[in-house]
C-alpha cells in the first residue's frame, strides 16, 4: 500500500520539484546556448547554468588548444574566477590532465576505483571537485569543472549525472560556436585578403603610374623629360610628313648655371631650375612642349613654326629669363643660349634635328648671340670643337699652351704698371685657338685644375724674370671660383710663390660668381690668400652677382669694369653712367678701378677724367707674347718702372 506519510509525500514533492527545475534549466540552457553563435558568450552561459545546476560555488571551463599541448580556462562563474580565467597550464597538469588522459569524469566517487597510491595522491589534490569531459563529434574539446558544493559537502552521483548530461549538450553548442568562429575567422581572413589584395593592386597601380611618370617626366621640374620629348617629336614628324608642313625644335642651355650650382650648392641650383621651368612654360602655347633634357638643358617643340616664328619664340623665352631669380633671399642672374632647327630643311629625322639644334645652340653660346638658327657650315666648327676637346690633354703635356700679356696703364702716372696674363693655344693643326673655344672644354674634360696650375706657374716664372731685370710690374691671372675654393688651393699657391720668390705683385682676377659662395668659407679662403701678399680683383664687374654688402667685407683690392660698358661709354650715356658710378663706388670702398676694353683715345681720355685708376685695351696694346712685350715696352709712350730704353 502506498504510504500516506505527510513527510514522505513532502519529500517526494520536493524531489519532483527539483527534477522539474533541473529539466527546465536543461531545456532553457539548451535553447539559450543553441541560439548563440559566438564562442565566448556560449562558454560564459554554460558556466553560469552549470553552477546553478549542481549548486557549485565555482564552475570553470578549461578548453584544449588546437595543438593539444595545453589547456586554458576560457570561462567561469562564481567565486575567484577572475583570478583563474585566462590562465594556461600544461596538458598533464592536475585533475584536468587526469580527465584528458582517461577520457572519463572525475568526482569523489572516482577515488574508490584508484590504487592506494593514486588515491592518496588525488585525495589530497582533488578536494571537493567534480569535472566531466567535453567531447565533440570529432575531437576532445575540454572539460566542465565544479568546485566546492554550496552549503558544504561533496558532489553526489546525481550531480555527476546532471553535469554529464549537461556537458553533452554544452559540447554540441561549444563545437558549433567553434565552427562558427572558424567560419568567421575564415571569412575575416578572406575579407582581409581581399582588402590586402585591393590595397596591393592599388599600390601596384600607383607604382605603375609613378614608374610611367618617372619614365616620361622630370621629377625635379615636372616637365616632360628627354624620352617624352623625343616621342613627341616623333609624333610631330609623322603628323607633319602627312601634312607636308614644318615645325621647329629649340634647344636652350643656361648661362652661368654651373657656377651657381658649384658655389651655392645643388639645392639652390635645383630651386633655380624649377623657377626657370615655370617661366619657360609660361611663355608657350598649350600645343607647344617644353622639356628638361637634363642638367641645365631644355628643349622646346613648336608645331607649325617656321624659322621666323621659332626665332620670335626663342627670343621671347630668353627675355623671360632676364629678370633676376630670387632663391634663398638672394638674387641670381641667369641667361641662356638657344639653338633652332627647322623641319624639314635642317633634318628629316629626330636625330638630325636634335643634333643640328644642338650645333646652333653651341654657336649661339660661342658668339654670345643669344639665339642662332642652324647653318650647315657650322658642322665643321662642331667637329673641330670635339677634336679640340680630345686634344686638350695632349696640349697640356706637350706645352702647346702659351701666355700672352696685355699691358695695364696707370692713368695718373701714365706708365705701364702691370699686365694681364691671357692663355693661348697653339694647336699643331688648327693654329692659334682663342680662349673662348677651349676654356669651357677644359672644364668639361676635368682638366681645369691642371691648366690653372700651369697658368699660375708660367705667369709667376715670367714675373720673376721681369723682377730680375728690375721691372716693377704686377701680373694678373684669371681664375675660376671653383679653382679658388679648392681645398688645397692656398697651399699650392704658397708653394708657387716660394718657388719663384714672389712677394707682392700677383693679382688674381675672379668673376662676380665669387659673391655666390658661402660667405664664411669664402672670407676665410680670401683672407689666407691676401696674407700671402696677393691682390684680389673682381673681373667683369657689373654683369653678374655683385653684392655691395659682401664687397665691402671681403678682402678685395680691385674692380675691373667689364669691357661691354667701356667700349660704348662714349656713345651710350647709360654705359657712361655705369662706368662713372662704378669708379665712385670703388673709390668709396677704397678699391682700385681698372677699365678693360679701351678701344680709342676718346674712351681713354674720358676714363682719365672720371678718375679711373688703370686701363687696358687694344688702344694701348693687344695681348703680346713675352718677347713682343719687351719690344712694346721699349717703344711705347708709357714707360715701365725700372725699364731702361737702352736694352732694346
C-alpha positions in Angstrom: 0.0 0.0 0.0 1.3 3.4 -0.8 2.3 5.4 2.1 0.5 8.4 3.2 3.1 9.7 5.5 2.9 13.5 5.1 6.7 13.9 5.5 7.4 11.3 2.8 4.9 13.0 0.5 6.6 16.3 1.1 10.0 14.8 0.3 8.6 13.3 -2.9 7.1 16.7 -3.9 10.4 18.4 -3.2 12.3 15.9 -5.2 9.8 16.2 -8.1 10.1 20.0 -8.0 13.9 19.7 -8.0 13.7 17.3 -11.0 11.4 19.7 -12.8 13.7 22.6 -12.0 16.6 20.7 -13.4 14.7 19.7 -16.5 13.5 23.2 -17.1 17.1 24.5 -16.5 18.4 22.0 -19.0 15.8 23.0 -21.6 16.4 26.7 -21.1 20.1 26.2 -21.3 19.9 24.0 -24.4 17.7 26.7 -26.1 19.9 29.5 -25.0 23.3 28.0 -26.0 21.7 26.7 -29.2 20.7 30.1 -30.3 24.0 31.7 -29.5 26.7 31.5 -32.2 29.7 33.3 -30.7 32.0 31.2 -28.6 32.7 33.3 -25.6 29.1 34.1 -24.8 28.3 30.4 -25.1 31.1 29.5 -22.7 30.0 32.2 -20.2 26.4 31.0 -20.4 27.4 27.3 -19.9 29.5 28.2 -16.8 26.6 30.1 -15.2 24.0 27.4 -15.9 26.3 24.6 -14.8 26.9 26.4 -11.5 23.1 26.6 -11.0 22.6 23.0 -12.0 25.0 21.4 -9.4 24.9 24.2 -6.8 28.7 24.8 -7.0 30.5 27.7 -5.5 32.6 27.9 -8.7 32.5 26.5 -12.2 35.4 26.7 -14.6 35.6 25.6 -18.3 39.1 24.6 -19.4 39.4 24.3 -23.2 42.2 22.3 -25.0 44.3 24.2 -27.6 44.4 23.1 -31.2 47.9 21.6 -30.8 46.8 19.6 -27.8 49.7 20.9 -25.7 47.9 22.9 -23.0 44.5 23.9 -21.8 43.3 27.4 -20.9 40.5 28.4 -18.6 38.3 30.2 -21.1 35.2 30.9 -18.8 34.0 30.6 -15.3 31.2 31.6 -12.9 31.3 32.0 -9.1 34.0 32.7 -6.6 37.5 33.7 -7.6 37.0 33.1 -11.3 38.6 36.5 -12.3 41.9 35.2 -10.9 41.8 32.0 -12.9 40.1 32.7 -16.2 42.7 33.2 -18.9 45.4 31.1 -17.2 47.0 28.3 -19.3 48.5 25.1 -17.9 50.3 22.1 -19.4 48.1 19.3 -20.6 49.2 16.7 -18.0 48.8 19.1 -15.0 46.3 18.4 -12.2 42.8 16.8 -12.4 42.3 18.3 -15.8 45.2 16.2 -17.1 43.8 13.1 -15.5 40.4 13.6 -17.2 42.2 14.2 -20.6 44.2 11.0 -20.2 41.4 8.8 -19.0 38.6 10.4 -21.1 36.2 10.0 -18.2 34.8 12.3 -15.5 36.2 12.9 -12.0 34.3 13.1 -8.8 34.8 12.0 -5.2 33.4 8.5 -6.1 36.3 8.0 -8.5 38.7 7.6 -5.7 37.3 4.1 -4.9 38.4 2.8 -8.3 42.0 4.0 -7.9 45.0 2.2 -6.5 46.0 3.1 -2.9 49.0 5.2 -4.2 46.8 7.1 -6.7 44.1 7.5 -4.1 46.4 9.1 -1.6 47.7 11.5 -4.3 44.4 12.6 -5.7 42.6 12.7 -2.5 44.9 15.5 -1.4 44.8 17.3 -4.7 41.2 16.9 -5.8 39.5 18.3 -2.8 35.8 18.9 -3.3 35.9 18.8 -7.1 33.8 17.4 -9.9 34.8 17.5 -13.6 33.3 16.0 -16.7 34.9 15.9 -20.2 33.5 18.0 -23.1 33.7 15.7 -26.1 32.7 16.9 -29.5 31.7 15.0 -32.6 35.2 14.9 -33.9 37.6 15.5 -31.1 38.1 16.2 -27.4 37.2 19.8 -26.5 37.9 20.3 -22.8 36.1 20.0 -19.5 33.4 21.3 -17.2 34.6 21.6 -13.6 32.7 22.4 -10.4 34.4 23.3 -7.2 33.0 23.2 -3.7 29.4 22.4 -3.1 27.3 25.4 -1.9 26.5 24.8 1.8 29.3 22.3 2.1 29.5 18.5 1.5 30.6 16.6 -1.6 29.2 16.5 -5.1 26.8 13.5 -5.4 26.3 10.9 -8.1 23.2 12.9 -9.0 25.4 16.0 -9.6 27.7 13.9 -11.8 24.8 12.6 -13.9 23.3 16.0 -14.3 26.6 17.6 -15.2 27.4 14.8 -17.7 24.1 15.2 -19.4 24.5 18.9 -19.4 28.1 18.5 -20.8 26.8 16.6 -23.8 24.5 19.5 -24.7 27.2 22.0 -23.9 29.8 20.2 -26.1 27.5 20.5 -29.1 26.9 24.2 -28.5 30.7 24.8 -28.0 31.6 22.9 -31.1 29.0 24.7 -33.1 30.3 28.0 -31.8 33.9 27.0 -32.5 32.9 26.1 -36.1 31.1 29.4 -36.4 34.2 31.1 -35.0 36.4 29.3 -37.6 34.0 30.3 -40.2 34.1 33.9 -39.1 37.8 33.8 -38.9 38.0 32.3 -42.4 35.5 35.0 -43.6 37.5 37.7 -41.9 40.8 36.3 -43.3 39.2 36.2 -46.8 38.0 39.8 -46.3 41.4 40.8 -45.1 43.0 39.0 -48.0 40.6 40.8 -50.4 41.4 44.1 -48.7 45.1 43.4 -48.9 44.7 42.3 -52.5 42.8 45.5 -53.2 45.4 47.6 -51.5 48.2 45.7 -53.2 46.6 46.3 -56.6 46.0 49.9 -55.6 49.7 50.3 -54.7 50.7 48.4 -57.9 48.6 50.8 -60.0 50.2 53.8 -58.1 53.7 52.3 -58.6 53.0 51.7 -62.3 51.7 55.3 -62.6 54.8 56.6 -60.8 57.0 54.5 -63.0 55.3 55.8 -66.0 55.6 59.3 -64.7 59.3 58.8 -63.9 59.9 57.4 -67.4 58.2 60.4 -69.1 58.6 63.4 -66.8 61.4 65.1 -65.0 61.0 64.6 -61.2 62.5 68.0 -60.3 60.6 70.3 -62.6 57.6 68.3 -63.6 58.3 69.0 -67.3 58.5 66.2 -69.9 61.9 64.5 -69.9 64.1 63.6 -72.8 62.2 60.4 -73.5 58.8 62.0 -73.7 60.2 65.0 -75.7 61.7 62.6 -78.3 58.4 60.7 -78.5 56.5 63.9 -79.2 59.0 65.0 -81.8 58.5 61.6 -83.5 54.7 62.1 -83.4 55.1 65.5 -84.8 57.3 64.1 -87.6 54.6 61.6 -88.6 51.8 64.3 -88.5 53.9 66.8 -90.4 55.0 64.3 -93.0 51.3 63.6 -93.8 50.5 67.4 -94.0 53.8 68.4 -95.7 54.2 71.1 -93.1 57.0 72.3 -90.9 57.9 72.6 -87.2 60.8 73.8 -85.0 63.0 72.3 -82.3 64.7 74.7 -80.0 67.4 73.7 -77.5 68.3 76.1 -74.6 71.3 75.9 -72.4 71.5 78.2 -69.3 74.5 80.6 -68.9 76.3 80.8 -65.6 74.3 77.9 -64.1 77.3 75.7 -63.5 78.9 78.5 -61.4 75.8 78.9 -59.3 75.5 75.1 -58.8 79.1 74.7 -57.8 79.3 77.7 -55.5 75.9 77.8 -53.8 75.2 74.1 -53.9 72.8 71.8 -55.7 69.8 72.7 -53.6 70.0 76.3 -54.8 70.6 75.0 -58.3 67.5 72.8 -58.1 65.3 75.6 -56.9 66.6 77.8 -59.7 65.8 75.2 -62.3 62.3 74.9 -61.0 61.8 78.7 -61.4 63.4 78.6 -64.9 61.0 75.8 -65.9 58.0 77.8 -64.7 59.0 80.9 -66.7 59.7 78.9 -69.8 56.3 77.0 -69.6 54.5 80.3 -69.0 55.7 81.7 -72.4 54.4 78.8 -74.5 51.1 77.7 -76.0 49.3 74.6 -74.9 50.2 72.9 -78.2 53.9 73.5 -77.6 56.1 71.3 -75.5 58.9 72.4 -73.2 61.1 69.6 -71.7 64.1 69.4 -69.5 66.7 67.1 -71.1 69.0 67.0 -68.1 71.2 69.4 -66.2 70.6 72.9 -67.3 69.5 72.0 -70.8 65.9 72.5 -72.0 64.1 71.7 -75.3 61.0 73.2 -76.9 58.9 71.7 -79.7 57.0 74.3 -81.7 54.4 72.7 -84.1 53.8 74.5 -87.4 56.6 77.0 -86.7 58.9 78.2 -89.4 62.3 79.9 -88.9 60.9 83.4 -88.3 58.3 82.2 -85.8 60.8 80.0 -84.0 63.2 82.8 -83.6 60.5 85.1 -82.2 59.6 82.4 -79.6 63.2 81.7 -78.7 63.9 85.4 -78.1 60.8 85.6 -76.0 62.0 82.7 -73.9 65.3 84.3 -73.3 63.7 87.6 -72.4 61.6 85.7 -69.8 64.8 84.7 -68.1 66.2 88.3 -68.0 64.7 89.4 -64.6 66.8 88.1 -61.7 65.6 85.0 -59.9 65.3 85.0 -56.1 66.4 81.9 -54.3 67.0 81.8 -50.5 66.7 85.6 -50.3 69.4 86.2 -52.9 69.0 87.4 -56.4 70.6 85.3 -59.2 71.0 86.4 -62.8 70.8 83.6 -65.4 70.7 84.0 -69.1 70.5 81.3 -71.8 71.6 80.5 -75.3 69.2 78.9 -77.8 69.7 76.9 -81.0 67.0 76.3 -83.6 66.5 73.6 -86.2 63.5 73.6 -88.6 61.9 70.5 -90.2 62.4 69.6 -93.0 65.2 71.9 -94.2 67.5 71.2 -91.2 66.8 67.5 -90.9 64.1 64.9 -91.7 64.5 62.7 -88.6 64.7 63.1 -84.9 68.5 62.6 -84.5 69.3 65.1 -87.2 67.0 67.8 -85.8 68.3 67.4 -82.2 71.9 67.3 -83.4 71.6 70.4 -85.6 69.7 72.3 -82.9 72.5 71.5 -80.5 75.1 72.7 -83.0 73.2 76.0 -83.4 72.9 76.4 -79.6 76.7 75.9 -79.3 77.3 78.6 -81.9 74.9 81.0 -80.1 76.9 80.4 -76.9 80.3 80.8 -78.6 79.3 84.0 -80.3 77.2 85.4 -77.4 74.4 85.8 -79.9 71.5 84.6 -77.7 69.7 82.8 -80.5 71.1 81.0 -83.5 69.5 79.1 -86.3 71.3 76.0 -87.7 73.6 76.7 -90.6 75.2 73.6 -92.3 78.6 75.5 -92.3 78.5 75.2 -88.5 79.1 71.4 -88.7 82.8 71.8 -89.5 83.1 74.1 -86.4 81.4 71.5 -84.2 83.6 68.7 -85.4 86.7 70.9 -84.8 85.4 71.7 -81.3 85.1 68.0 -80.5 88.5 67.4 -81.9 89.9 70.2 -79.7 88.4 68.6 -76.6 90.1 65.4 -77.4 93.4 67.2 -77.9 93.4 69.1 -74.7 95.3 66.5 -72.6 98.0 66.3 -75.2 98.2 70.1 -75.3 98.9 70.3 -71.6 101.5 67.5 -71.8 103.1 68.9 -75.0 103.5 72.6 -73.9 101.1 73.8 -76.6 99.6 76.4 -74.4 101.2 79.9 -74.2 100.7 83.0 -72.1 100.3 86.4 -73.8 100.4 89.6 -71.8 98.2 92.7 -72.2 99.7 95.8 -70.6 97.8 97.8 -67.9 98.4 101.5 -67.7 98.3 103.7 -64.6 96.3 106.7 -65.9 97.5 109.1 -63.3 101.2 108.3 -63.7 100.9 107.4 -67.3 103.1 104.4 -67.2 102.7 100.6 -67.5 102.3 99.1 -64.1 101.2 95.6 -64.8 100.0 93.0 -67.3 97.1 90.6 -67.5 98.2 87.0 -68.5 95.9 85.6 -71.2 96.1 81.9 -72.4 96.6 81.0 -76.0 96.7 77.5 -77.6 99.0 76.9 -80.5 97.3 73.9 -82.0 99.6 71.9 -84.3 96.9 71.7 -87.0 94.3 74.4 -86.3 96.8 77.1 -85.4 96.2 79.7 -82.6 93.0 78.8 -80.7 91.4 81.6 -78.7 90.4 81.1 -75.0 86.6 81.2 -75.6 87.0 78.0 -77.6 88.9 75.9 -75.1 88.3 77.3 -71.6 84.8 75.7 -71.4 86.2 72.5 -72.9 88.8 72.4 -70.1 86.1 72.5 -67.5 84.0 69.8 -69.3 87.0 67.5 -69.5 88.1 68.0 -65.9 91.5 69.5 -66.9 90.9 73.0 -65.5 92.8 72.1 -62.3 95.9 71.2 -64.1 95.6 74.1 -66.6 95.2 76.6 -63.8 98.3 75.3 -62.0 100.2 75.6 -65.3 99.0 79.2 -65.9 100.0 80.3 -62.4 103.3 78.6 -62.6 104.1 80.1 -66.0 102.9 83.6 -65.1 105.0 83.6 -61.9 108.0 82.4 -63.8 107.7 85.3 -66.2 107.1 87.8 -63.4 110.2 86.5 -61.7 112.2 87.0 -64.9 111.0 90.6 -65.2 111.8 91.2 -61.5 115.3 90.0 -62.1 115.5 92.8 -64.8 114.3 95.3 -62.2 110.9 95.9 -63.8 108.2 96.7 -61.3 105.2 95.0 -62.9 102.2 93.3 -61.5 100.9 90.1 -63.0 97.1 89.4 -63.2 95.9 85.8 -63.7 92.3 84.8 -64.3 91.0 82.0 -62.1 87.5 80.4 -61.7 85.8 80.5 -58.3 85.9 76.7 -58.4 89.7 76.8 -58.5 89.9 79.4 -55.8 87.7 77.3 -53.4 89.6 74.1 -53.9 90.7 72.7 -50.5 94.4 72.8 -51.3 94.5 76.0 -53.5 96.0 78.3 -50.9 98.7 75.8 -50.1 99.6 75.2 -53.7 99.7 79.0 -54.3 102.0 79.5 -51.4 104.4 76.8 -52.8 104.5 78.5 -56.2 105.1 81.9 -54.7 108.0 80.4 -52.7 109.3 78.6 -55.8 109.6 81.8 -57.7 110.4 84.1 -54.7 107.5 86.4 -55.4 106.1 88.6 -52.7 103.6 91.1 -53.9 102.6 91.8 -57.4 100.4 88.8 -58.1 96.7 89.8 -58.9 94.1 87.0 -59.1 91.1 88.1 -61.2 87.9 86.3 -60.3 84.4 86.8 -61.8 81.4 88.0 -59.8 80.4 84.4 -59.3 82.6 84.8 -56.3 79.7 86.5 -54.5 77.6 83.4 -54.8 79.8 81.4 -52.5 79.3 80.6 -48.8 80.4 83.8 -47.1 82.2 82.4 -44.1 84.2 79.9 -46.1 84.9 82.4 -48.8 86.1 85.1 -46.4 88.5 82.5 -44.8 90.0 81.5 -48.1 90.4 85.0 -49.4 92.0 86.2 -46.2 94.6 83.5 -46.3 95.4 84.3 -49.9 95.7 88.0 -49.2 98.1 87.1 -46.3 100.4 85.8 -49.0 100.7 89.3 -50.5 98.2 88.5 -53.3 95.7 91.1 -54.5 92.2 90.0 -55.4 90.4 91.6 -58.3 86.7 91.3 -59.3 86.6 90.8 -63.1 83.7 91.8 -65.4 82.2 93.9 -62.6 78.6 94.9 -63.1 77.5 91.9 -65.3 76.6 89.3 -62.6 76.0 88.8 -59.0 77.7 91.8 -57.2 76.7 92.3 -53.6 77.8 95.6 -52.1 77.4 94.3 -48.6 79.8 91.5 -49.3 82.1 93.5 -51.4 82.9 95.9 -48.6 83.5 93.0 -46.2 85.7 90.7 -48.3 89.4 91.4 -48.7 89.2 92.5 -52.4 91.6 95.2 -53.6 90.5 95.9 -57.2 87.5 96.1 -59.5 87.6 95.6 -63.3 84.8 97.3 -65.2 83.5 95.0 -67.9 84.6 95.8 -71.4 80.9 95.9 -72.6 80.4 99.2 -70.6 83.7 100.7 -71.5 83.6 100.1 -75.3 80.3 102.1 -75.8 80.6 104.6 -73.0 81.5 107.5 -75.4 78.3 107.0 -77.4 76.0 105.4 -74.8 75.0 107.6 -71.8 73.8 104.6 -69.8 77.2 102.9 -70.1 78.9 106.2 -69.2 76.8 106.4 -66.1 77.6 102.9 -65.1 81.3 103.5 -65.6 81.2 106.7 -63.5 79.1 105.1 -60.8 81.5 102.1 -60.6 84.5 104.3 -60.3 82.9 106.3 -57.5 81.7 103.2 -55.7 85.1 101.5 -55.9 86.9 104.6 -54.6 84.4 105.0 -51.7 85.2 101.4 -50.8 89.0 102.0 -51.1 89.4 99.9 -54.2 91.5 100.4 -57.3 89.5 100.5 -60.6 90.7 99.0 -63.8 88.8 99.6 -67.1 89.2 97.0 -69.8 88.1 97.2 -73.4 89.7 100.7 -74.1 89.5 100.9 -77.9 90.3 104.6 -78.7 91.8 107.7 -77.3 88.5 109.3 -76.5 87.5 106.5 -74.2 90.9 106.7 -72.5 90.5 110.4 -72.0 87.0 110.0 -70.6 88.3 107.4 -68.1 91.1 109.7 -67.0 88.6 112.5 -66.5 86.4 110.1 -64.4 89.3 109.3 -62.2 89.7 105.7 -63.2 93.0 104.3 -61.9 94.1 101.9 -64.7 93.1 100.9 -68.2 93.8 98.2 -70.7 92.6 97.5 -74.2 93.6 97.4 -77.9 94.1 101.2 -78.0 97.0 100.6 -75.6 98.1 97.2 -76.8 96.8 93.8 -77.9 97.9 90.8 -75.8 101.5 90.1 -76.7 104.0 87.3 -76.3 106.7 87.8 -73.7 109.2 88.7 -76.5 106.8 91.1 -78.2 106.0 92.7 -74.9 109.7 93.5 -74.4 109.7 95.3 -77.8 106.4 97.1 -76.9 107.7 98.4 -73.6 110.9 99.6 -75.3 108.9 101.7 -77.8 105.6 102.6 -76.2 104.8 106.1 -74.9 104.1 104.6 -71.5 107.3 103.7 -69.6 107.6 101.0 -67.1 109.2 101.4 -63.7 112.8 100.0 -63.8 112.9 99.8 -67.6 115.8 101.5 -69.5 115.4 102.1 -73.2 119.0 101.0 -73.8 118.2 97.3 -73.6 116.3 97.4 -76.9 
